[in-house]
C-alpha cells in the first residue's frame, strides 16, 4: 500500500513534536550545569510573520513558529527512514 504526502508530513510533524519534547525533558532532567544541557536545549526557530485578516466584524491574525532542537531533527530523520521502509 502506497502512503501519500499527507501521511508523510503528518509523520514528520508528530516525530518533530516527540523529539522536541524528549529534548526539553532531557535538558530539564540534566540541569543547566550539565555539559549536555546546551545540546538538548539549543534550538532554531523559523517563523512566519503574523498576517491579519480584517473582516470588519472580527479581525484574525495568523502566524506560525517552529521550535526545532537537535532531538526533533533526529526524530524527523528516524521518521523519514521508517517511512521509506514502509511497504
C-alpha positions, 0 to 999 in steps of 0.5 A: 500500500502506497502512503501519500504526502499527507501521511508523510508530513503528518509523520514528520510533524508528530516525530518533530513534536516527540523529539522536541519534547524528549529534548526539553525533558532531557535538558530539564532532567540534566540541569543547566550545569550539565555539559549536555544541557546546551545540546538538548536545549539549543534550538532554531526557530523559523517563523512566519510573520503574523498576517491579519485578516480584517473582516470588519466584524472580527479581525484574525491574525495568523502566524506560525513558529517552529521550535526545532532542537537537535532531538526533533531533527533526529526524530524527523530523520528516524521518521523519514527512514521508517517511512521509506521502509514502509511497504 
